[in-house]
Amino acid sequence: MRSMTGPSQEGSTPDLDAAGALGAGLGQALGEVLIGRPEAIRLALIALLSGGHLLIEDTPGVGKTMLAKALARAIGGTMGRVQGTPDLLPSELTGVSVYDAAGGEWRFRPGPLFAHVVMVDELNRTTPRTQSALLEAMQEGQVSVDGVTHALPRPFFVVATQNPAEQIGTFPLVESQRDRFALAAAIGYPPRDSERSMLLGPGGQDALDRLRPLTSPAQLEQAQAAVRRIHLAPAVADYVIDLATATRRDPAVQIGASPRANLDVVHTAQAHALLSGRDFVSPQDVQAVAAAALGHRLVLRTQGDWEAASAVVEAIVDRVPVPRG
């Protein structure tokens, strides 16, 4: 019988070993570009390896775009970039059908979503109608244009940024949009020594220019599949449900965690276990990702940002009993 606190009977597999080595390599490479932000890099890798998407809320100029570029380059993939504006149309994300007069037929011209890593900058400056164009892409890896479905490249990873809600010209992300992001994170300002290193050249753009692919999109997809095979014991699954149920019953919360949120907690906890060198999910893996996986999804009864909601999740983690075994 498998234990939730020990290795599986099958032990480590070559696929998991390769996925773990890939995660370690990507972490080191990103650390050379984004100096002094290990937590942001950790969450980005967890989101990527889990097969989810990443939402970043932070001020301009702290390295959000550089993180996305470094990820795309490190995995040997393509990158699409979208600048959010109030007049951005859904078709400017998905693509359009264009009539080819010479051939006498309509041809689909893909939009920037057709890339392995897609950076959507200032997503909350777009209208809810444009935000909705991302829902099918993020959930199903496809877009539908003029009644025709087009598959997106695999793997498909969205890194979206949003400005703080108090900034002028922002639209709140609808609940269904926030629920499509596996994790939410902030990059923050680097420590003084790291910022000095960036100015003197070892990190930042210079390191990005030197970065070479460490893998291929196909190999990354294999690593994501290996992550999904990391063992989840029934007791740990019950613990995930207990945390979600506590968010739904918390007096400070109006709308709690969804069943989709539970899946993202499990998948990101599996990725955290991989990066920690284990082939099973422990309660500590769940605790490590809970605030980042749940905070941005909660709707509080009083006005508050996702950081306030994350604090609610952290308090819930502190009081919900941890399974033993």
Helices and strands as residue ranges (DSSP letters): H 14-33, H 38-50, E 54-57, H 64-74, E 79-83, H 91-94, E 95-100, E 105-110, E 117-121, G 123-125, H 128-131, H 133-140, E 142-145, E 148-151, E 157-162, H 175-178, E 183-185, H 192-200, H 204-210, H 217-228, H 234-249, E 253-255, H 259-275, H 283-294, G 295-297, E 299-300, H 306-319
